[in-house]
Amino acid sequence: MAQKTHPLLVQASESEEAGEVESRGIREMLGRLSRQSRSKLAGYIRVGSVALTSCVWLAWSSCAIAQIIPDEAWGAEQSVLTPLPGGTLADFLIKEGARRDSNLFHSFTQFDIGEQQRVYFDSPQGIENIFSRVKGNNASDILGTLGVNGGANLFLINSNGIIFGDNASLDVQGSFVATTANGIQFGEQGFFSTTQSEPPSALLTVNPSAFLFNQITPGRIESRSIKEVGVDPFGFSLLGLQVPDGQSLLLVGGDILIDGQMNFGGLAALEGRLELAAVAGSGTVGLSVDNNTLSLNIPPEILQADISLTNGAYITTAGEAGGDIQLWGRQIILASDFTTITSSSVGASNAGNLVVNASELVQARGDNSGFFATSEATATGGGGDVTITTPELQLMDGAQIATATRGAGKGGNIVVNASELVQAHGDNSGFFATSEATATGGGGDVTITTPELQLMDGAQIATATRGAGKGGNIVVNASELVQAHGDNSGFFATSEATVTGGGGDVTITTPELQLMDGAQIATATRGIGNAGNVVVNASELVQVSDSSDMFASGLRTDTLGEGDAGDLTINTPVLVMENGAVIASGTSSDSTGKGGTLTVNASALVQLSNEAGQFSTLLTTRTEGQGNGGNLTINTPKLVVTDESQVSAETFASGIGGLITVNANTVEVTNGGQLRTTTEGSNNAGNISLQVEDSLTITGEGSGLFADTKKDSSGNGGSIMIDSRTVVVRGRGQITVESEGIGTGGNISLEADSLILDTNAGLLADTDANTGGNIVLTIDDLLLLRRDSRISTNAGKDEERGDGGNIIIEAVFIVAVPNENSDITANAFEGQGGNVTITTQGLFNLVIRSREELEALLGTKEPSELDPMNLQSNDITAISQTSPELSRIPILIVLELDPSQGLVELPAELVDVTRLVEQNLCAAAQGSEFIVTGRGGLPTPPNQMLNADAAWEDWRISTVEESTEVQQSNRNSRQDVTGNKPNKFVEAQGWFKDANGTIILTAEPTVVTPHATGSPSFPCQ
């Protein structure tokens, strides 16, 4: 049977001119075909001109790797392949097809494009959309150029799969859609499927409205193209698949793979729209067509497949007005270094938005990989937003999600909604929203909503402004846990040098916050603008622990410039700081701004500890510059500061130190723990104020409350105010307002029910070279001094001039144990001794000493040795060690007891007897009785014998139990009295006469024996 030429090849010409073209085409084609193909062509070339023409076309159709076979079932409307004008014999122009108004339909049983081959669809006048479907069982391999010779949009539909090879490219003027759907819906007019044999309905004249999937596993879409196709707005070459500027590029199918092959191949729709949707099952994906913009509408119930970008692949819509990008799939993976998805604006319009929706996972791995939306320096429009919605988001090994503005527009926001976990690992990994140095617009915000957020090993969430714009905010809402571990990990909002815009705020809301191994939350300003605030709302726990060798774990607000540091607020039941943790607000040495306030509201516990002992655990406000330090406030039922940890407000320069205020039920300061306000500079230290409902306990050497000044400082020490039920200081613990510089010491004011100083404990307002501070103690009950404890306002410890401070003590009892060398002193070395005034009801085992007595007891007049500490007795002194005439005698005021104190005037009528008569005496259920006592209710006369049942109570020893009758008479109250009763001073309620005739007064009324009446008694009814 003679070989039949394919009817679609009848366009071959027999003219001489055509023969020349064909011969030239043969030579070009031979250079591309394999040896096997060449041997097959050899026999045809020897036949002759006409045969040669037919055989050449037939040989190409059967031997070349391109296979485009139209669907013959459409008859007169089937597609026709013609030579591409100006092309080689391997290049085709596809014409005809089924036209339905502005839509043109083509159908093929196979559609492949070979290497370096070009295949174009003809786009007649008035055609807006070209739909090319493939009915066969094979995927389409696009290894060359696929194009349209007009402005129509092109839809390539093959449910078996579509593969774009290394040299694949697009040459279209409109938008391009590649899909492995089983059909396309056209509103209510019908659909165009890959299975129907008949031509499309005449009704399919409207824009497409949806992609129809009915396979369990739709075909894959892959692009491995690294064909150079143009340049981006920054001058970098673009490789891969690209549509014209402002057009849309959509891939809608099963699994989608973009492989950059380490040559940065990818997808580009500059200033346009680029969408990838991976479908894993049956369902409908909506499609909207708005002029040149095609966009998808994906219902949540449809199953998703995976999207992967690897080997440096990219997706971009950068341009004068950056376009939108949307990815939708099950797992969306950016799997290698420099794999990026980017929307950028370089013009007046905003950059496009980047939206990623994954039903299981979004993951980016590798340096400089991730999702980016930027507004460049030449842009006046703002940056686009990046929105990620997924159960789990992972950024690993340097991967980022970032927005930036370098121009006049505001930077875009980053919004993450993850229903399970957000996790970032590794240096440079994380979320970044910046306003760069050239920008006048502010930076974008970062908002993350998830049950659990993890930042590990250097990963960060950061906003920064380096220009005139304000930095963006960081907002985290985690329903279970926020965790940051490792050096340089954490949350950072900064305002850089020379910046006029302030830094953003950091707000974290979660049940539990953990910052460990050098992780931080920090805001800072290095410029004119203020640093942002930090607010942590943790409904269960804030844990800050285990600082590294390089970074302290903690929370910070700082100023390193003219702007003020931000405020720092922590609201939580429990704050635990361990092993070098730092929570601080401060100013640096080069700054002029003020420090921020630091407030901790903990409804159960604040605990600072440092078992590791390498670095101090600090809760602090500090100033090292010209600005004043911020105040520190702690509100909690229980504050524990131990292991050399510190709660402090310090000044090291000209700024005034901040205040420390503690409102607590109990405060424990142990094992070197400290509450401290200190000045090492020219300005004053701040004050410490403690309002303690129950007890303040200070135990251990180095432990205490300190409002002092350091050597070489000129500022004054701060004051300490304490109001507590009990105060216990023992084991070398101290409460001190000492001054080691030239400034004056502060004051100590303490109010308590009891104050115990034990074992080298001290209340000290001493100074080295200035007037000592004052100590005022108001003790409602007991002041106890034990074992070398001291209350002191001495001056001139460095043997310099200064008057001793004043000591005023009001206490009910002041007690010391004999010969334990506990002293109260207001001495001065060269200056005048201070005033000591003690008001008490009892002073026990302490002796007021004059200078003369001290000299006699010590046997010396040497000033340096005139110290009552050199005596074993407990002493009270106010001497001048060098000038006897400047010594003073302490004043003791002993209060007398008021004998009327505590007496209460009783009313003349204790009981309303009329009300007693009105009572129902027959309320048997209440145990009521009516008893006639004695003669008309009078007690038995003294000359008669007492009944044996008479009850009395010795006012000295209350041991007599109530008799049965007394108990019965009290049944109305239903109260049983058992055990011993305490001795009381009460007015006599009764009396009796003993055998010697002595009248004894009793604490209770005398109970007498009832006498029966002459009438019989009847029970009450």
C-alpha positions, 0 to 999 in steps of 0.5 A: 500500500502506498504511503499516504501523506498526512493531509495537514501537510498538503501546503507543500509547494512544487514550485521552484522557489518552494524547492529552494526553500525546502532544500535549504530546510533539509540542510538545516534539519539534517544538522539537527537530526540523529544519524538514524533520521539522516539515513531514513532521509537519504532514500527520499532525497534521491527520488526527485523534486516532487517526491522529495518535497513530500518525503521531506515533510513526511520524514519530519513528521515521522522522524523529528522529535516534535509531534503535533497531531491535530484531532481529525474528529473536528472535520472542517474545524480541525487545526491546520499546521502550516510553515511558519513564515520566516522560519525553518521547516521545523517551525509551524503556524497553527491555523484554523480551529473552531472559532466561537466569537472571540474564542478560538479552539484547537484540539490535538491528539498529541502536542510536542515541540522539539528542541529549537523548534518554534510553534505559533498559533495564529490569532485572527482579528477579534480573537481574545483567547486561544484554547489548545487541548490535547486529547491523547494519553501522553504529556506534552513536551515543550522543548522549543518556543511556543507562541502566538502571532497576535495578542490573544491569550493562550491556554494549553490544556493537557490532563496528562501533564505539561513539561517545559524543557531546558530551552523552552520559551514563550513568545506570546503577546497576551497571557499564558495558561498551562493546565492539566485540568480535564476541562474549562468552564464557560460560565453557564454556557458549557465547558470545553473538555479534553475528552469530548470528540465533537467540536465545542459548543457554539455557546462558548463565546464568553470568557472562561470561568473555571478549570474542571478537574475530575482525575484522582491525580491530575498531570504534573506541570514542570519547567526546567527552562533556562532559556534566556528571554530578557532582563528584569528592571535591575538589569539581570538576565531572565531565564525560563518562561516569561510573558510580556509586561503586564500580562498573566502567567498561570500554571494550574495542574497537579504537582508543579516543579520549577527547576532552575538547574543552578542557572536561575531559571524560572517564571517571569510576569513583569508588572503582571500576575503570576499564579501557581495552583497545584490540584490533587483531586477532583474539583473546580478552580475558579478563573476571573478574566479582567482585561489582561489580568487572569486570576484564580479563585480556589475553594478550600475544600479541593485537594491540593498537590505540591509546588516545588522550586529548586536549584536557584529557581525564581518567580518574579513580577518585578517592574514599574508596578510590581504584580501580584503572585499567588501560590496554592498547594499542599506543600510549597517548597523552596528547596535550595540556595537563591530560590526566590519568589519576588514582587518588586516595584521600581515606579510610581505604583505599589509592588504587588502582593505575594500570597501563599496558601498551603494545606500542609506546609510552606518551607524555604531552605537555603541562603538567600531563598524565600519570599520577597516584596520590595519597593525600590529606590526609584519607586514612589509606590509602596512595597507589597504585602507577603501573606502566608497561610498554612498549618506549618511554616519553616524557614531554614538555613538562611531562608527569609520572608522579607519586605523592604522600601527603599523609596518614598512608599511604605514597606509592605507587611508580612502576615503569617497565619499558621494553624500549627507551627511557625519555625525558623532555624539558622543564621539570617533565617526569619522575617524582615521588614525594613525601611532602607537608608534611601527611604522616606516611607516607613517599614512594614509590620510583621504579624504572626498568628500561630499556636507555636512559634520557634526561632532557633540558632540565629533566626530572627523576626526583625523590623528596621528603619534606616531612613526617615520613615518609622520602623514597622511593628512586630506582633505575635499571637501564639496560642501555646508557646513562643520560643527563641533559642540561640545566639542572635535569635529573637525579635528586633525592632531598630531605628538606625543611626541618623534616622529621624523615624522611630523604631517599631514596637514588639508585642507578644501575646502567648501563654508561654514565652521562652528566651534561652541561650542568647535569644533576645527581644529588643528595640533600639534607636541609634538616631533621632527617633525613639525606640519602640516599646516591648509588651509581653502578655503571657498568660502562664509563664515568661522564662528567660535563661542561660545566656551564652558567651556572646549574648545575654538572653533577655528583653531590652529597650535601648537608646544609642542616640538622641531618641529615647529608649522604649518602655518594656512591659511584661504581664504574666503570672510567673516571670523566671530569670535564670543564669545570666538572663537580662531584662533591661531598658537603658541608655548608652554612653554616646546617647542623649535620650532617656531610658525607658520604663520597665514594668513587670506585672506578675500575678504569682511570682517573679524569680531571679536566680543564677545557679550557673554563676557565670554572668549576673541575672539582671532586671535593670534600668541603666543610664550610661549617657546624658539621659535619665534612666527609666523607672523599674516597677514590679507588682507581684505577690512574691519576689525572689532575688537570689544567687547574686542576681540583681534588680537595679536602676543604675547611672554611670554618667550624667543622667539621673538614675531611675526608681525601683518600686516593688509592690509584693506580698513577700520579698526574698533577697538571698545568697548575694541577691540585690535590689540596687540603685547606684550612681557611678557618675555625676548625678543622683542614684534613684530611690527604692520603694518597697510596699510588702504586705507580709514579709521582707527577708534578706539573707546572705553575704552581699544580699540586700537593698542598696541605694548607694554611690561608688568611688569617684562619683559625685552624685548623691545616693538614693533613698530606700523606703520600706513598708512591710509587716515583718522585715528580717535581715540576717547572715551579713545581709544589708539595707544600705544607702552608703556613699563611697563618693563625694555625694551625700548618702541617701535615707532609709525609712522603714515601717514594720510590725517587727524588724530583726537584724541577725548575724552581721546584718546592717541598716547602713547610711554611711558615707566615706567623705560626706554627711551620713544619710538618715535612718527612720524606723517605725516599728509597731512591735519588736526591733531585735538586734542579734550577733554583730548587727548594726544600725549606722549613719556614720560619716567619714569612713575614709577619715575625712570630714562629714557629719554623722546622719540622724537615726530616729527609732520608734518601737514598742520594744528594742531588744539585743542579746547581751554581749553580742556586739550589736550597735546603733551608731551615728558617728563622724570621724571629723565632723559632728556626730548625728542625732539618735532619738529612740522612743520605746516602751522598753530598751533591753541590753543596749547601752547609750555611750558617751565619747568619754565612756567609750574612751574609758572602756576601750582604753584609748583616745585614738580616733581611729579606734573609737568605735563601739564595734571594738566592744563586745557590748551592745552600744548606742553612740553619736560621737565625733571620733576626732572632736569631743566637742562635736559628739552628741548623746543619743536621746532615749524616750521611754513611754509609760503604760496607760492603765486605761488603755484597752478598757471599754465602757459597757452600756448601762443596759446589757440586755433588753428584757422585754424582748426576752419575754416576747420570745416563744418559750414553746419552740421545742424544736429549738430546745427552749426552756423556762426556769424559775431560779432561786427566790424570784430569780435572785441568787442564793444568799451568802448565808446558805449553802451553795449548790454543788452544781454552781459553776465558776471560773478561776481567772488565773487558770481557765481549765474548768469545763462547762457543766452539763446544765451550762451546756444545755442552757446554751443549746440555742447557740449550738456551740460546743466549747472544748479544751482550755480557754485562754486567760483573760482580764475581764470584768467580774460576772459572778461571785461565791464564798469559799469555806474560809468565808473569802469572797471570790469573784468569777469570770462567768455568772454564778449558776444556781439551782432551780427550785420546782414550783408548787404546780405540776409542769407540763410539756410545751405543745 
